[in-house]
């Protein structure tokens, strides 16, 4: 059986020392091993940005696509091969700006993949512009007077879009994050995990210390129940979204694949591509 | 007796004009006639003039006709818009309901027939279309029994009474018109057809069927005119073979999902029209640089932007060849008949896997939506070829080395594996990369990978890249077209030959890479060359000039008013060249 070391490759990440993404990578590798995957049965699809490089740093099948489109690519991979474990990943710009349309629709479609967002509230690879997760007033190269737009609340948004698995974590909480990714992989449907992954180079506001001070663990919230959507929404609003842990899970709704009419139980990638002559004749007869 | 007939029914959109044409056509197709139907419609659901022009012939026809024999009108606008197409013996049958008036400058006869009134007396005004079909039958002296089967199929679900009522409506229309015509009954009697039962379908049906036959098991698409029929067909038929269609949130999701699915190992399709293709361009580049197979159908319509969304145009050509930033290998095919649309779509999936690049199947609105009689589609002509897709056990790679998915090879095509294969792990990225897929900015690697990718399609194997009808060793005129102009060109060619002009015809089926070797001799052996295309700038003509030169010989014959070419327009414009 594979261990987390089997999910390491010999590529050295080009992230800045201290970047939160290192821990996210480690958590993904550990989670993959913990759920019993072999490297060839995992496909990591990522977007563009610093964090988008993650698919190249894990010893598994990896697809580094175009900006904002990791989700449709990942859904396509899963549709082709339902036996694969598919993880989509990228930054907050990738998922909540250019790719926001896909994020909402992937949530409501509920295809059985896991989406990990490395949320640093800044555009890092382009060297420091505002992101849809930047707080109002946040000063960047593109918002010298401070951002005058409202930040997106991805967890609340996911709940309203009909998400069946919503979780949030902090990159330094390696153990909790690993457990959440495992739970996300096991969840039958779309799982969204937003990870606060500080940018040590361009974000001097939302730092490790800032998160430590402001985050609340849901495990510390008395009576918290992740099966209650109402409670999830209330708690998120109360804490301005700054909570970590499993926020909401609906285990009753079926995944997209389970509901498709006629969808092959074996991977489409293994399908016999030749049509039956008889079926073809039946199809053409409809046009006479 | 006549060997062909042109019939048009028109009215307001949403009042059953389409189904009237459909019932009339299916019945005649089953008698063994060759049909060609073209719909004039607008981008709205109710209201606005619409018409369905149907040509019936005892031989194959692939173009709408220059003129019109019979016009069935449900409103005055239909008469006003279309009467000029009628020849002097033409017949207008119009509903008495709107008190039809015949324009002064036509020799055609007008018969006011109480379509709505008869239908209402029989139960519902909805059956006015059936009355019109009956009235048409009287002009043609057609036994109305030929409609029984179709009416049964369409209304059978609603019960025998509905079927009987509709047949009564046809009978009543027939009787009424017969009395009106007197001696003129059967004035336009068609020669008997051969009774062969042939397919009657639109190009989009053939594309969808071609995809099924070609092993496509997944489609991701966003609705758009005139491409939606492809996804609508496949969502009905793919489940029987385990596949499915996802209607995505947008065009970019459609193409990237198709890329993901192809990477995942299933043959996947996306289809759209110009606006969608514009949105897909970045992803087409991703397919190119990651060497992921991808089949895209582009059903051209009037552009730019929303343009003329329900009208004929062929103006996406350059965008399809060059579209996406940077440089990638790409294959663009342009079937010119429904049969070719079937075979080419199936073949597109083979080429996409063999050359590991995007393949665009280009059609146009006239081909995609024009409904026509089609000779049998030969299923055994469809092959499945998967190129260098690896199967079985792969050799072990030491020290976590990656599989050389982008190995530089002589033909440029590298071995391909799909996720799930042991020892096949590699990286895929839209960033320039070395043989295992890891990013690389090395100049030498860039040249090696770029050359490798571009080399793949240099010697592409494609059967019949040009449909040629070249009876003359030395021709006065070579006519070149692509997609649906073929029918009108063929008819114009016949007339030009009668005028004593020696004409060769080439319909380009493989647009890119351009089949220079096939076209060049034809250009060289012709005194003049006429390029027929539905766009304003002469895109195919410019491609021809770029590839075969002969600038002085090449004449552009262009039409970009939203309507297909008519044979007489090509005939006249070509004659003017001499």
Contacts between the chains, C-beta under 8 A, distances in Angstrom:
chain1	res1	chain2	res2	distance
A	8	B	400	7.7
A	9	B	400	5.4
A	9	B	402	7.7
A	10	B	399	7.3
A	10	B	400	5.8
A	11	B	438	6.4
A	38	B	422	7.6
A	39	B	425	6.1
A	40	B	419	7.3
A	40	B	420	6.0
A	40	B	421	6.2
A	40	B	422	5.0
A	40	B	423	7.7
A	40	B	424	6.7
A	40	B	425	6.0
A	41	B	420	6.3
A	43	B	264	7.6
A	43	B	419	4.6
A	45	B	260	7.0
A	55	B	427	7.2
A	55	B	429	7.8
A	56	B	427	5.1
A	56	B	429	6.7
A	56	B	438	6.7
A	56	B	439	7.0
A	59	B	400	5.8
A	59	B	425	6.5
A	60	B	425	6.6
A	61	B	419	3.9
A	61	B	420	7.7
A	61	B	424	7.8
A	61	B	425	5.9
A	61	B	426	7.7
A	61	B	428	8.0
A	62	B	427	5.1
A	62	B	428	6.6
A	63	B	260	7.3
A	63	B	263	6.1
A	63	B	290	7.7
A	63	B	428	4.6
A	63	B	429	7.7
A	64	B	427	7.1
A	64	B	428	6.7
A	64	B	429	3.7
A	64	B	430	6.6
A	64	B	431	6.7
A	65	B	256	6.7
A	65	B	259	7.7
A	65	B	286	6.1
A	65	B	430	6.3
A	66	B	256	7.2
A	66	B	282	5.6
A	66	B	283	6.4
A	66	B	286	5.2
A	66	B	430	5.7
A	69	B	252	6.4
A	69	B	253	7.5
A	69	B	256	4.3
A	69	B	283	7.0
A	71	B	253	7.9
A	72	B	220	7.5
A	72	B	248	6.7
A	72	B	252	7.3
A	72	B	253	4.1
A	72	B	254	7.8
A	72	B	256	4.1
A	72	B	257	4.3
A	72	B	260	6.6
A	73	B	256	5.0
A	73	B	257	7.0
A	73	B	259	6.1
A	73	B	260	3.8
A	73	B	263	7.5
A	74	B	260	6.3
A	75	B	246	7.7
A	75	B	257	5.6
A	75	B	260	6.5
A	76	B	218	7.7
A	76	B	220	6.7
A	76	B	256	6.9
A	76	B	257	3.9
A	76	B	258	6.3
A	76	B	259	6.4
A	76	B	260	2.5
A	76	B	261	3.8
A	76	B	262	7.6
A	76	B	263	7.3
A	76	B	264	6.4
A	76	B	268	6.8
A	77	B	260	4.5
A	77	B	261	6.9
A	77	B	263	6.1
A	77	B	264	4.1
A	77	B	419	6.6
A	78	B	260	8.0
A	78	B	264	7.4
A	79	B	218	5.7
A	79	B	244	7.4
A	79	B	246	7.1
A	79	B	257	7.3
A	79	B	260	7.7
A	79	B	261	5.4
A	79	B	264	7.1
A	79	B	266	7.3
A	80	B	218	6.6
A	80	B	260	7.2
A	80	B	261	4.4
A	80	B	262	7.5
A	80	B	263	7.5
A	80	B	264	2.7
A	80	B	265	5.3
A	80	B	266	4.0
A	80	B	268	7.1
A	80	B	418	8.0
A	81	B	264	4.8
A	81	B	265	6.1
A	81	B	266	7.7
A	81	B	418	7.5
A	81	B	419	6.4
A	81	B	420	5.8
A	83	B	420	6.8
A	84	B	264	7.2
A	84	B	419	5.6
A	84	B	420	5.9
A	101	B	249	5.4
A	101	B	250	6.0
A	101	B	253	7.4
A	102	B	249	6.6
A	102	B	253	5.6
A	104	B	249	7.6
A	105	B	248	7.4
A	105	B	249	3.9
A	105	B	253	7.1
A	109	B	246	7.7
A	260	B	239	7.8
A	260	B	244	5.1
A	261	B	239	5.0
A	261	B	244	7.4
A	262	B	238	7.4
A	262	B	239	2.6
A	262	B	240	6.5
A	262	B	242	6.5
A	262	B	243	7.8
A	262	B	244	7.1
A	263	B	239	7.3
A	263	B	242	6.6
A	263	B	243	7.8
A	263	B	244	5.5
A	264	B	217	7.8
A	264	B	242	2.9
A	264	B	243	7.1
A	266	B	242	7.9
A	267	B	265	7.4
A	267	B	420	7.5
A	268	B	217	5.0
A	268	B	218	6.1
A	268	B	242	6.5
A	268	B	243	6.3
A	268	B	261	7.9
A	268	B	264	7.9
A	268	B	265	7.6
A	268	B	266	4.1
A	269	B	264	5.7
A	269	B	265	3.0
A	269	B	266	5.3
A	269	B	418	5.9
A	269	B	420	7.1
A	270	B	265	7.7
A	271	B	217	5.4
A	271	B	241	7.3
A	271	B	242	5.9
A	271	B	243	7.5
A	271	B	266	7.0
A	273	B	214	7.9
A	273	B	215	3.1
A	273	B	217	7.6
A	273	B	267	6.6
A	273	B	384	4.8
A	274	B	215	7.3
A	274	B	384	6.0
A	275	B	212	6.2
A	275	B	213	5.6
A	275	B	241	6.9
A	275	B	379	7.4
A	277	B	379	5.9
A	277	B	380	7.8
A	279	B	240	6.9
A	279	B	241	7.6
A	280	B	212	7.8
A	280	B	213	6.3
A	280	B	379	4.7
A	281	B	379	7.7
A	283	B	209	6.2
A	283	B	212	6.9
A	283	B	237	6.5
A	284	B	199	6.1
A	284	B	209	7.2
A	284	B	376	7.7
A	284	B	377	6.1
A	287	B	199	4.4
A	287	B	200	5.8
A	287	B	201	4.5
A	287	B	205	6.5
A	287	B	374	7.7
A	288	B	29	7.8
A	288	B	30	7.0
A	288	B	197	5.0
A	288	B	198	7.1
A	288	B	199	6.1
A	288	B	200	7.0
